[in-house]
Amino acid sequence: MSRLLLWREGALAPIHFSGVHQGKSRGYLSICASLCIILSVPWNRALADDRDRLAPGLYVAATVGCDGLGGGGTVDFDGKNFSPHYQACLTQALSQNVRYRQTCIEGQGANYPTTAQIQGNPSKTMKDVAIAVLSRNAFSMNGVRYDYCGAR
């Protein structure tokens, strides 16, 4: 306990003294400011990636509507990854707001690939997309709006 008190008093001491210790207090403030900036970066990144607000399920382009479910305008969202029709994709958030990188391979039905199969497939494709969550049941991908049409 006395060690904790000495540490606390020592940490505060440079702020209360002038002269030789004044430079140290600026150093402590500089370190604290740097740490605050470094620690806020992941927090800001988490705010930019709001896929967790979106309901998992099947989405269809708003211009097609739910009657076109299963067709080319369909996107399957599993809670983390957006997979367009006949594709299995891993969707990774990039550092820019609403920017994602999709790594995709062909996939459907009983042969739907695992994450390891997608990553290891030599014929995978990668593309950067802009995805913005509009509500719990709608998002836009590269400017095209998709609406929720039901569970997977």
C-alpha positions in Angstrom: 0.0 0.0 0.0 2.8 2.4 0.9 4.4 1.6 -2.4 1.2 2.6 -4.2 1.1 5.9 -2.3 4.8 6.7 -3.1 4.2 5.9 -6.8 1.1 8.2 -6.9 3.0 11.0 -5.1 6.0 10.5 -7.4 3.8 10.6 -10.5 2.1 13.9 -9.4 5.3 15.5 -8.1 6.6 16.9 -11.4 3.4 18.8 -11.9 3.7 20.6 -8.6 7.4 21.6 -8.8 9.0 24.1 -11.0 12.6 24.3 -12.3 14.2 21.0 -13.1 11.0 19.0 -12.8 9.1 21.3 -15.1 10.5 19.6 -18.2 9.5 16.2 -16.9 5.9 17.3 -16.5 5.8 18.3 -20.1 7.2 14.9 -21.0 4.5 13.2 -19.0 1.8 15.3 -20.6 3.2 14.6 -24.1 3.3 10.8 -23.4 -0.3 10.9 -22.1 -1.5 12.9 -25.2 0.3 10.4 -27.5 -1.3 7.5 -25.7 -4.8 9.0 -25.9 -4.4 9.5 -29.7 -3.0 5.9 -30.2 -5.8 4.4 -28.1 -8.5 6.4 -29.8 -7.7 5.0 -33.3 -9.1 1.5 -32.7 -12.1 3.0 -30.9 -12.8 5.3 -33.9 -12.3 2.3 -36.3 -14.9 0.3 -34.3 -17.4 3.1 -34.9 -16.8 3.1 -38.6 -17.7 -0.6 -38.9 -21.3 -0.9 -37.9 -22.2 -4.2 -39.6 -23.3 -5.4 -36.1 -26.4 -3.2 -36.5 -27.5 -5.0 -39.6 -29.8 -8.0 -39.3 -28.3 -11.2 -40.8 -30.2 -12.7 -43.7 -30.9 -12.3 -47.4 -31.0 -8.9 -49.0 -32.1 -7.9 -52.5 -31.5 -4.8 -54.5 -34.3 -2.3 -53.8 -34.9 -2.0 -57.6 -35.5 -5.8 -57.8 -37.6 -6.3 -54.6 -38.1 -9.5 -52.6 -39.8 -11.2 -55.6 -36.4 -11.5 -57.1 -34.9 -13.3 -54.1 -32.4 -15.9 -55.3 -31.5 -14.0 -58.4 -28.5 -11.9 -59.4 -29.4 -9.0 -57.1 -29.3 -11.1 -54.0 -26.7 -10.6 -51.2 -26.4 -13.0 -48.3 -25.2 -11.3 -45.0 -24.1 -13.7 -42.3 -23.6 -11.1 -39.6 -20.1 -10.2 -40.8 -19.7 -11.0 -44.5 -21.6 -9.9 -47.6 -21.8 -12.6 -50.2 -23.4 -11.7 -53.6 -25.3 -14.3 -55.6 -23.2 -17.6 -56.2 -20.3 -16.3 -54.2 -18.8 -16.9 -50.8 -16.9 -13.8 -49.5 -14.9 -12.6 -46.5 -15.6 -8.9 -45.8 -12.8 -7.1 -44.0 -13.1 -3.5 -42.8 -10.5 -1.1 -44.1 -9.2 2.0 -42.3 -11.4 4.4 -44.3 -15.0 4.9 -43.1 -17.5 2.5 -44.9 -14.7 0.9 -47.0 -14.3 -2.9 -47.0 -12.2 -5.5 -48.9 -14.1 -8.5 -50.2 -12.2 -11.8 -50.9 -14.6 -14.0 -52.8 -14.8 -17.4 -54.5 -17.6 -19.2 -56.2 -19.8 -21.0 -53.7 -23.3 -22.3 -53.3 -25.4 -25.1 -51.8 -23.8 -28.1 -50.1 -20.3 -27.2 -51.3 -20.3 -23.8 -49.6 -16.7 -23.0 -48.7 -15.2 -22.4 -45.3 -13.1 -19.3 -44.4 -9.9 -21.2 -44.8 -11.0 -22.4 -48.3 -11.7 -18.9 -49.4 -8.4 -17.6 -48.1 -6.4 -20.4 -49.6 -8.1 -20.6 -53.0 -5.8 -19.5 -55.8 -8.7 -18.3 -57.9 -10.1 -16.0 -55.3 -11.0 -12.4 -56.3 -10.5 -9.3 -54.2 -12.3 -6.0 -54.6 -12.8 -2.9 -52.4 -16.4 -1.8 -51.9 -18.2 1.0 -50.1 -20.9 -0.4 -47.7 -23.0 1.8 -45.6 -25.5 0.5 -43.1 -28.7 2.5 -43.5 -30.9 0.8 -40.9 -31.3 -2.6 -39.2 -32.8 -3.9 -42.5 -31.1 -1.9 -45.3 -27.6 -1.1 -46.5 -26.0 0.3 -49.7 -23.1 -1.3 -51.5 -21.3 0.9 -54.0 -24.4 3.2 -54.1 -26.9 0.4 -54.7 -29.5 0.0 -51.9 -30.3 -3.5 -50.6 -33.4 -4.3 -48.4 -33.9 -7.2 -46.1 -36.1 -10.1 -47.5 -35.8 -12.7 -44.8 -33.6 -15.1 -42.8 -31.0 -17.3 -44.4 
